Amino acid sequence: SAVISQKPSRDICQRGTSLTIQCQVDSQVTMMFWYRQQPGQSLTLIATANQGSEATYESGFVIDKFPISRPNLTFSTLTVSNMSPEDSSIYLCSVTRGVTSSSYEQYFGPGTRLTVT
Amino acid sequence: AQSVSQHNHHVILSEAASLELGCNYSYGGTVNLFWYVQYPGQHLQLLLKYFSGDPLVKGIKGFEAEFIKSKFSFNLRKPSVQWSDTAEYFCAVTTTSGTYKYIFGTGTRLKVLA
């Protein structure tokens, strides 16, 4: 398994500002992901955080809005830029290990609850 | 595009009742299947998973799920629920092509009455 922490756990921000969310894992992992869970909806993958290179974004998500860094194998950040109330959501970090089939199991962090006013 | 459907959005049961939550996916290739649970105030946890082999998989806390390939389904079951099973349950699918990308269902919120 993997123990994942996220900071902050929650925040209330004003529109037009930016928030950076941190994800820290207790050991090295191969893949790190960022998800969004909007109120009453399921989890949607924002991007895959690649170590040492640019993140891979899903359709509908762009780097200018959600810049991601992953400087090493245990840490990643997601920035929500120029926020609007529509960005109010829970943002989740997840990780997976290795290259065998067991690596398809993902472990999730506790999430960051963001409210934009 | 791949998708996952969970037909029951809200389920209310009394303790000791049997549970079955539906999950259907749309993808023609080989898949890995998961059920995750999110207890109130806690983060997502893996309940059980199917990669290959016996299509009936057993998970934690007495849960099991059956993969029926012909029906593209992976329904979650528990013969007798407890109050502590109150949570939100998510079905997820990933292909075996190595992308690790999960497609989640919309979730089922289960409330068990004591």
Interface residues (C-beta under 8 A of the other chain):
Chain A: M31 F33 Q41 S42 L43 T44 L45 T48 L92 T96 S101 S103 Y104 E105 Q106 Y107 F108 G109 P110 G111
Chain B: N32 F34 Y36 Q42 H43 L44 Q45 L46 K49 F51 S52 F90 T94 T96 Y100 K101 Y102 F104 G105 T106 G107
